[in-house]
Amino acid sequence: MEASVILPILKKKLAFLSGGKDRRSGLILTIPLCLEQTSMDELSVTLDYLLSIPSEKCKARGFTVIVDGRKSQWNVVKTVVLMLQNVVPAEVSLVCVVKPDEFWDKKVTHFCFWKEKDRLGFEVILVSANKLTRYIEPCQLTEDFGGTLTYDHMDWLNKRLVFEKFTKESTSLLDELALINNGSDKGTQEKERSVDLNFLPSVDPETVLQTGHELLSELQQRRFNGSDGGVSWSPMDDELLAQPQVMKLLDSLREQYTRYQEVCRQRSKRTQLEEIQQKVMQVVNWLEGPGSEQLRTQWGIGDSIRASQALQQKHEEIESQHSEWFAVYVELNQQIAALLNAGDEEDLVELKALQQQLSDVCYRQASQLEFRQNLLQAALEFHSVAQDLSQQLDGLLGMLCVDVAPADGASIQQTLKLLEEKLKSVDLGLQGLREKGQSLLDQISNQASWAYGKDVTIENKENVDHIQGVMEDMQLRKQRCEDMVDVRRLKMLQMVQLFKCEEDAAQAVEWLSELLDALLKTHIRLGDDSQETKVLLEKHRKFVDVAQSTYDYGRQLLQATVVLCQSLRCTSRSSGDTLPRLNRVWKQFTLTSEERVQRLETAVAFHSSAEKILQECPEQPEAFNEMEQFDEIEAVGKSLLDRLTVPVVYPDGSEQYFGSPSDMASAAEHIREKMKLVSLKKQQLRQPEVATPES
């Protein structure tokens, strides 16, 4: 019975041989009952199979059967125990029924197995799981019963399937190999017929031998693997899986397979020598004939990427045809080497001569193919670099042919930077082209005749002329672009300067506008006395000098933009608007400044006259005989007050006031106070004149 036939039943693990042994060295057979109803037929089949595994010597020592009834009913346990009487009565020496923690009802278990020992043929004991070690050592019990023995049922089943498969295949293979080997000892005619009919076995001997070695290694490893210093017995050891049987089969297989290999070698040697000589001549004739002729017709390198690629494709087709013959050469060379290494004296000279002839022709042809492939690859790289450089030159030329119309100086700088980068890229591309071209010329100069003295000087000259022509053409195109770049660079730098002048001129207008705004809003004080007013007047003159410098700077920038526009033959987009703005702001500043000067000068005259009168000593009335001085001071003061209320009127009709109304009111208040002091002084001087007539 084979495990593969009853595999579904064996997978249920109705019973198993864990590899453990009792104190009498008898094998332990375990029957794990479960809550579900156990099929007695399937259990019987399982037991029949398990009991067929051990050797007769092992069976003679008897079995210890563990019936695990912890998850089953008493009537099922009793049925199983009674069934053992019919299945394995002679081999069973002891049956240990493992009872559950809560023992079965005594009314149910009134049947006493020990009284039936003579009828059953074996002893039956009821024992709890924790007391099972009284009868069996812990190292021989699985973990289910508190032991330390490791058992994997599926692993055991898989190994069992491998063992049976190996046994079946090896037995069949031995018969086939014996038939083939025995047939080789008969007469020549009969031998040829038998060998032809049965030369190949149905299975690969190497595979079967490998499977057997792996199985034997597994058996030996499991046999001697120990746990805690002791031997861990398993159902895969030599007593359960017949390790000697595996070793015997392997020895027989190796012997028959060795004879089979010798038969094959002798047969192969008989036919190989004739085939080698015929194939060698086929390879040599093709390489020296059609193969060499194909290479003679291929000498060009192409004038473009597409042409080089087409030549490469054609060469790959030639290489493909050669590869088929080179593969034959490799195979033939290996066959010849194998025959030479065999040590047979016969045909050694002929084999070596064939090998040398074949190697010379193949290596010579392979060298020519490799040289041609390298040359075409170098040509493709050269044309690729030339095409890239041509595209770069076209792009640079297109950029130079487009008129520059940037919006500002920053964009011109960016365009100029891009132009320089493109020119640098062209320089690098031309340098790379020269390197590739020189490398290609070196290969062409080293080119040998494709075959047997053929002159290739003319073909080489055409290739050299083409390469040099491409490099010279690229050099001329690059030089023309450089000249155009120089012109464009100068023009763009002038445009940058033009935009800079326009921007600075616009900035000058802004500065002048800010000075005007500062003059109107912050230059509003007239001074508390003549000295302070003179200081303000001096500061104002310096302020005007700054404004004058700003105006002159703007005028100079605008004049420079006119010169640059004439040089660039273009119209400025901002100078036409900037000049009127500059003149308008300057005119407004001039009018405002003049008004400021007049006010300050009037204030100086007012303060000086008032201070002179107020500081005169009252004991010298003769100094004030002319009362017109007081009238003049009052007139200047009133004129100054009137000016504070009058705005500055510009040519376009717009008006601007100095400071805010509160600022003007504060300045006017100070002037009025000083005018009151002058008026009071006048009254004081008049009183003595009035008193004199009365006296």
HELIX and SHEET records of a PDB file:
HELIX    1   1 LEU A    7  LYS A   11  1                                   5    
HELIX    2   2 MET A   40  LEU A   51  1                                  12    
HELIX    3   3 GLU A   56  ALA A   60  1                                   5    
HELIX    4   4 TRP A   74  VAL A   87  1                                  14    
HELIX    5   5 TRP A  114  GLU A  116  5                                   3    
HELIX    6   6 LYS A  117  LEU A  120  1                                   4    
HELIX    7   7 ALA A  129  ARG A  134  5                                   6    
HELIX    8   8 PRO A  138  GLN A  140  5                                   3    
HELIX    9   9 GLU A  143  PHE A  145  5                                   3    
HELIX   10  10 HIS A  153  GLY A  183  1                                  31    
HELIX   11  11 THR A  188  ASN A  198  1                                  11    
HELIX   12  12 PRO A  205  PHE A  224  1                                  20    
HELIX   13  13 ASP A  238  LEU A  241  1                                   4    
HELIX   14  14 GLN A  243  TRP A  286  1                                  44    
HELIX   15  15 LEU A  287  GLY A  291  3                                   5    
HELIX   16  16 SER A  292  ARG A  296  1                                   5    
HELIX   17  17 ILE A  305  ASN A  341  1                                  37    
HELIX   18  18 LEU A  348  CYS A  401  1                                  54    
HELIX   19  19 GLY A  409  SER A  445  1                                  37    
HELIX   20  20 THR A  457  LYS A  521  1                                  65    
HELIX   21  21 SER A  530  LEU A  568  1                                  39    
HELIX   22  22 SER A  575  GLN A  615  1                                  41    
HELIX   23  23 PRO A  621  PHE A  624  5                                   4    
HELIX   24  24 GLU A  628  LEU A  644  1                                  17    
HELIX   25  25 PRO A  661  GLU A  694  1                                  34    
SHEET    1   A 5 PHE A  16  LYS A  21  0                                        
SHEET    2   A 5 LEU A  27  PRO A  32 -1                                        
SHEET    3   A 5 PHE A  63  ASP A  68  1                                        
SHEET    4   A 5 VAL A  92  LYS A  99  1                                        
SHEET    5   A 5 GLU A 123  SER A 128  1                                        
SHEET    1   B 2 GLY A 226  SER A 227  0                                        
SHEET    2   B 2 GLY A 230  VAL A 231 -1                                        
SHEET    1   C 2 VAL A 648  VAL A 649  0                                        
SHEET    2   C 2 GLU A 655  GLN A 656 -1                                        
END                                                                             
